[in-house]
Amino acid sequence: MFRPNETHRQQDIFGLETQLSPDLLKRLHGSKEYAFYKEVFCRIPEALFAELYDEDAASRPNAPINTLVGAMILQHLRDWTFEELLERVDFDLKVRAALGLWSLAEEPFCRATLFNFQRRLRDHMGKTGQDKFQAVFDRLSQEDLERLGLKSGVQRCDSTQMGSNIRDYTRIELLVEVVLRMWRALGEAGQKEHAERFATYVKAKTSGQFLYRLCGSEIDATLERLGELYAWMVEALEAAYGSTEIYHVVCRIFAEQFTRVEDKIAVRAAAEIGSDSLQSPDDAEATYRKKDGEAFHGFVLHATETADPDNELQLITDVAVAPNNQDDSRILHERLEEMHQKTPDLRELHTDGGYGSEDNDLLQARLEIAAVQTGIRGRSAQAPMQVERDEAGLFNIRCAAGHCVPGQATRSRYKAEFPAASCAGCPFAAVCPSALRVDGGKTFYFTDADVLRQARHRRLQTLPEERRTLRANVEATMKEFKAPLRNGKLRTRGLCTASRYAFLRAIAINFGRVYRHLRRLAEVPGEPASFPSRLTPTAPPPKRVLGWLTRLRRLIQPFVTFEGGRILPATTFA
């Protein structure tokens, strides 16, 4: 049964704050952890997670949702392992304050509860496609934009690679690794029956050792033998092992790496194997991409943030994770409408050269978003035709030689006709994109997409000087996302966990920016102090009173139970 956690808002006379000295209490209220409690923990929308739990009122209540989610955000803010997180929650007073744990006797969750919660979220995402952490991020970021009065009309976006926590296999290592795992899945009886077929690979013990002992001249023959083994496994092992995960991996690899030619098994050429082929048996969703000469196995993170020069701070507004073989322009195309829905005032989007496409131009024109591209993909035309639309909606086309003619509409596109006198002796005649007419003149054809693309290419030069370099700062945001990664790799595997990392990390980054902003305001004379105390007044009771209350609590402990500052009969929980 879902039950929201409100106990952290209630004062406990035996709580943490009442047992600290005034100096320590002041330091606690000025800490980043206490700011986290006020700015993130208290605003976590617990109701979003209600559908994960049984609606039966007689069922067991859930563990505190805001404590679980807040702990995971802290984990990504501080780059802790799960072991470090659990240790901090148990023994770090500041971390406990950040999670609203004001009683030292309170145990919010155990290891199993945390992992079961993540499993529920993963299963829910698999069934519905909804990511609860994305909903939390969207809610918090929208609230921050509104309460801080930030403008979101100008934004910028970029992407970065995130490697999955998998081993980088060579082709033969991958094939042999899956063979060895299939061998282990056979069990004692199956291994005894098929020992001869697997003997060559089992003898090596690991795929790395097998490759180490292989001569270069034996690679082609080894691939052929592996193809025959995979074909046999697909057919012979289906009846007994068709329901196992490793058998499905065997089938996938056989389809990706080999093909049947008449009655023989042929090895596919490397060029025929797609970037979405299996990279590791440990992560079926990781894909391959080579960028700037470096190979990546995993996912791509795409993030958008505000970039208005008038803002005192910029916040991340949209995050998405996709297989890394997807082009940036495609990811942006899939995110544009949702970005516009979350920030309807978005009117100017700064990107690099990888985001330009005809589909994006048409969609951005429909949403009235001006795309500002800081680089142009591909080669520049040797004799460019400049197409401009005036205020009346008419086209004017200027060729590389400087001749200008009006545009005319045809049945399916537009054209510009240059007279023969203008084209005679033109130094750009050999590279002119126009078509030669019978009368010696030339005709240039163009479409609405061409007009939008040219407008995108020229838009950067029409902006004020201070807005031409706005996109550059998004590179720092990408570094913030990648800072916790070891050698560019996540600690986890799979698209679901990669998305979880991205959204939790985005919440942590935004909190860090808000925290620094409010700290700066607190230093300005006349500005209200940030992060007010949870209790009023903040001073703890005198020590003698506290000692008397402590002795009283010990006396009545066998007969009552304390919960969130309330005293209840012990029989209630018997």
N, C-alpha and C positions, 0 to 999 in steps of 0.2 A: 504494500500500500504506500502511495506517495504521501509524504508529509513534509512541508517546508520547514526549514530550520530557522527559528526566530529566537532561540535561547540566547544567542550571543548578544542580543540587544538588551537583555535583562541584567541588572546589577546584582552581583553576588557579594555578600558581605565578607565571604572568605575567598574572593577571587584574586586574581593576579595583581590587579591594579591597587587593591587595598593593602597589599602586603609589601609594596615597594616604597622606598623612601621618596620624599618629594623630588629630590634630585634625579633619582633613577626613573621616576615616573615622567618627569619632564623630558629626559633623554629618550624614553620609550615613545612618547607622543611626537617627538621630532624625528623619529627614525623612518627609514624608507619602508620598513615592514608595517608600521602603523599607518603610513600613507596608503599602502597596498590594501589594508583592511578597509579604510574609508573610501578609496577611489575605485577599487575592483571588487573585493569580497562582498561588501554590502550591496553591490549592484548586480551580482550574478543572477540572471533570471532563472530561478530554480524550476518554475512552472514549465519551462521548455522540455524538461526531462520527465514530466509526469507520466507520459505514455509508455515509458520503459518499465513501469511497475504495475502490479496487479491492482485492479480497482476495488477489490474486495476489502471492505473496512476491517474484516477480521484477520487479514493477513498481516505479516510482520512489517513494521514500518521500515522505510529505507534508511540507509546511512545518510548523514547530511550531504546533500548535493553540492551546496556552495563550498563546503569544506573539501570535498573530493576535487571539484573543478578548480577551486582556488589553489589547492596543493599542486595540481598539475601545471597551472600557470606559473607558480613559483618555481617549480622544477625547471621549466624552460627559460625563466628569467635568470636563474642562477646557474643553469647548466649542471644540474645534479643528476646522478644516476638514481634509480629507484631506491637503492640501498641508502644513499645519502639523504634522499628525501624523507624516508621513514625515520631515519636517525634524527634529522632536524625537527621533525614534527614531535617526536618524543621528548627531546631534551633542550631544544633551543627556545628560550622564552620569547624572543622577537618573532620567530616563525609561528609560534603558537598564537601570539597576539595578531599576526597577520591573518590567521585563519579563525579568529574569533573564539579561541580557546582560552577563556579567562580563568578556568579552574585547572589546577595542576593534576587533579584526579581524573579529569575528563579524557577519555580515549576515543577519538573521532572515528577511526577506522583501522582495520588491520591490513596486512599485505593482501590477503585473499579478497577482501572487500574491494580494494583498489583495482585489482586485476579483473575481478568479476564485473565491475563497473565498466571497464574498458571493453570487455567482451560483449556486454550488452550494447554498447555504442556501436561496435563493429558489426554485430549481427543486425542491428536496426538499420545501419547504413547500407548493408548488403541487401536488405529487403525493400527499403523505401528509397534509397539514394540520397537520403537527407543526412547531413553532417551536423550534429548538435553543436559542435564547437564552432562551426561556421556561423550558426545562429547566434551564439553567445558573442562572437567577435562583432558581427553586424550590429547587434543591439548596443554593445558598449561603445563602438566607434561612432554610431549615429548620435548617441546621447552626448558624447564628448564634443562632437562638432557643434551641436546645438548649445550646450551650456557654456562652452568657451567662445562662442560667437565666431567660429572659424569659417572662412569662405571656401567653398569647394568648386567654384566656377573654373579654376585653372588647376589641372592635375597632371601628373607625369607617371609613367609606368616603365617597368623593366622586368627582366627575367634572369634567373640564375639556375645553374645545374645543381642538383642534389643527388649524390650517389647513394644507391642502396647498400646496406651492410652485407654485401656478398663478395665472394672471391671472384677475381677477374680470371676466368677460364680461357684457355686457348680452345680451339675447336675440338681437338682430340681429347683434351682433358675433360671437357664437358661431356663428350660422348662416353668416355670411360667411367666418369663419375656416376652417371646415371645407370650404366651397366652394373657397377658395384652396388648401388643402392637397390636395384632390382634383385640382385643376387641375395642381399641381406633380407629382402622381403619374402624370398621363397621359403624360408624356414628350413628346418633340418631335413625334412623329407624331400622337399623340392630341390635343395642343394645336392642331396645324394643322387637324385635322379638326373639332374642336368649338370653335374660337376664338369664333365668333359667340355661342354660348350663354353663355360665361363672360366676354365682353368687358366688361360693365358692372362686374363685380366685380374683374377683373384690372386694370382701368384705375386703380382706387383704390389698388392695391398692398398695403394692409393693411386689416384689418377696422376699425381705429380711424379711419383716414382716410375710409373709406366712410361710417361713421356720422357723422363730423364734417360731411360735405357733405350730409347728408340732412335735409330739412325735416320738422318734426313732422307736417305734413299728409300726408306721403308714406309714413309708417310702415306703415299698414295695407296699402296697395297693394304696398309692397316685400315684406312678409311673404307676400302671396299669390303674387308672382312667385317668391320663394324656394321656396315650397311646390311650385310647378310644376317648378322646376329639380330639386329633390330627388326628386320622383316620377320624373322622366326619368332621373336618375342611377341610382336604384335598379334600374330596368328595363334601361336601355341599357348600363350599364357592368359588369353582373354577369359576363358571359361573359369579358371580358378582365381585369377587376380584382377579381373576386369573392373571391380569396384574399388580397387585401391588407388590412392593418389599417385603413387610412383608409376603404375601402369599407364595412367593418362599422360604422365610426363613422357614416358617412352613413346607413346603414340604421337604426341606433339612433335617430339624431336625427329621421329622418322619422317613425318610429313614435311618438316622444315629443312632437313638436312639431306634427304635422299628422295629418289623418285624411281618409279618402275618404267623400264624401257623394254617392252615386250615381256620376256620372261626373266629379265635380269634386273638387279638393283643397281642403279647408277648414283654416284655421288654428285650432288648439286655443286655447281661452281660457286665460289664465294660471292660473286656478284649477284647470284640468284637468291641469296638468303637475305630476307628483309631485316630492317632494323628492329622490327617488333618480334623477332624470333627469341626463343628462350635464352636468357643470358646466364641463368643459374637455376638449378632445381630448388633452391631455397626461396626464390622470389619469381613467381610466374608473371608478375606485372611489370617488372623492370624492363626497360628498352635500351637500345644502344644509339649513341649519337657521337659523332666526331665533330668537334668545334675548335677552331683555331689550332688544329694539329693535335688536340688532346682528346682521348677517348673517354666517354662517360657511360656508365651503366646505372640507370636509375630513372630519375624524374626531373621535371623542370618546375620551378616555383615562379609564379607570376604575381607581381604586387603593384598596386596603384596607390598613390598618396597625393594629398593636396599639395599645391605648389604656388598658391597666390602670394606674391611678395608682401602683401599687407598683413598676412597672418604672422602672429608672434611665434607660432610653432606649427609644424606640419604633421598631420596624422595619416596613417595608412587607412584607406577606405575600402580596399578590395583585395582579396587574396585568392589564388587558385593554384592547384597542383595538377599536373597532367603528365602522361608519359613523355619522356624527353625527346622522342622523335617527332613531336608535333611542332610545327613552325610557330614562331611568335605571332605572326599575323593571324593565324587560325585561332590561337588561344584568345587573342584580343577580340576577334569577331564573335566568339562564343560568350565573352564577358561584357561586351559593350552595352547591351540592353539592360542587364542587371546593374551595371555601374551607373547607368543613367537613371534607373529606377531608384537607386539608393541616394543618389545626389542629382536631383532633377535640374539643378542650376549649372551642371557641367557644360561648359561651352568651349573649352580649349584643352586639348590633350597633347602633351609633349612626349614624343617617342623617338627611338633611334631608327635607322634605316631598315631594320628587319620587320617592322610592323606595317609597312605600306603594302596595300593590295587593292585590287579593284572592288572586291566585296566590302572591304572596310571603308573605302571611299564612299560607296553608295549608302551604306548603313549610317555612317557618320553624317552624311548630308541629310538623311531622313531625320536623324536625331538632333540636327543642328549643332553638331560638335565640330569645331575646327581642328583638324589634325595638323600639328606642328612637328615636322620631321627634321631631325638634326643631321641626317645623312641620307644619301640616296643609294639604294641597292642597284648593282649592275653598272654597265658602262654608260657614259653620257653620249648623247647623239652628236655626231660630227657637224651636222647642220640642223640644229633644233628649230622647230616651228613653235612660236609662242602664241598660245590661244588665250584670249582674255574676253570676259563678258562685261559689257558696260552696264550702267544703271537701268537702261531700258531693256536689258536682257538680250541685246544683240552681240554677236561675236565679231571680234577683230583679230585677224591672224597676221602675224609679222614673221617673215622668213629670216634666215640667217644673214641674208644680204641687206636686210633693212626695209624691204618692200612690204607694205601693209595693204591688205584687202579685206572686205567684209565676208563673213561666213553666210552660207545659205543652207537651208534645211532640205534634205532629200527624203526619200521614203523611209529609210531606216537609220540614217545618220546625218552628218553635216559635211559640207565641202567648202573649200576656198579655191577660187580660180585665179591664178596669176597670169597676166597677159604675156604674150611672147616677147614684147619689148623689154619687160622687166627681167625675163629669164635669159635673154641673149647675152652670151659672154659671162655668165655668172660664175664666179670662182668656186662655188659650192655645187655645181651641176652634177658632178660625179657622185656626191654623197647626199644629194637632196632626197628627202623621203616622199616627195610629190611624184605623181604619175604624169608622164609626158603625153600631151595631146597632139592631135594631127596638125593643128595650127601653130605648133612650136611653143605654146604656153604649157603650164603645168597645173595639175589639180591635186590639192591635198585633202584627204578625207579624215574625219575625226569623229569621235563619239562623245557622249556625256561623260563616260568614264575617263577619257583622255583629258577632258577639261578639268575634272576633279583631281586627277593625278597631277597635272601641271600646277593647279592652285595649291596643292599640298607641298609641292617642291618649292614654290615661291614664297609660301606664307612666312617662313622663318625670317626672310629679309624684310618683310613688311612690319614686323613687330618692333616695339621700342627696344633700344639696346639692352636695357636691364632685364628684359624677358627672353632674350635669345639663348641664354645659358641656363635656363631653369631646369632642364632635364638632367644636367650633370649631377646634381645632388642626390638623385635617386640611386646612384651607384653606392653611396654610403649606406643607404637602406639595405641594399642587397648584401653588403658586407655584414650588417647587423644580423641578417638572417643566417648567414653562413658562419658566423663567428664560432658557434658551438660545435660545428662539424669537424671531425677528425679527418684530415686529408680530403675534405670535400664530401665525406660520407656520413650518413645518418647512423645512429645507433640501432636503428630498426630496419625492417624490410616491409615491402608492400605499399600499395598506393594509399590505403586507408590510414596507416600509421604515418606516412609522409604528409598527408593532409592534416592529420592531427598536430604534427609538429609545426606546420606552417601557421595554422590558426592560433595555436597557443603562443607561439613565438611572436606573432603579430600583436596579440593582446599585451604581451610583456613589453614589446618595443614601444607601443603606444603609451602604456603606463609610465615607462621610463621618461618619455618626453613630457607627459603631463606633470609628472613629479618634479622634474627639473624646472618646468615653467612656473609651477606654483611656489617652488622654493625661491625663484627669482622675485616673484611678486611679494613674498613674505619679507624680503630684504629691502623692499622699497618703502620709505617712510609714508605712513598714512594708509597703506594697503592693509586689508584685513589679513590676519594670520591664517595660514592654511592648516588643514588637518586638526580641527578642534577636538577636544577630549570627548571620549565616549561618555564620561561620567561628569556630573555637575553636583557639587564642586569636585575638583580634581584631588584635593588633599585627602590623604588616607586618615582613618580614625586614629586616635592616640594609641600608643603601643600597649598601655595597660588595658584599654577597652578591647583591643584586638586579642590580647592574651586571654582575657576573660571569655570572649566569644569562642575562642579556639577550644578552651577547656569545656565549655558548654556543648560544643559540637561533639567532642569525644564522648561526653556523657550520654548524649541521646542517640549516638550513631547506631546502636543495635536496634533501635525502635523506629527510625525514620530513614528516608532516602532523600538525598539532595539532587535536584535536577534543574539546571538553569536558574539557580537562585531561589527555587521553590522548595518547600519542605513538605514531603508527602509521606504517608504511612508506609512502612516497609512492606506491609502485606499487599500493597498495590502491585508490587513487582515480584511477589512470591511465585 
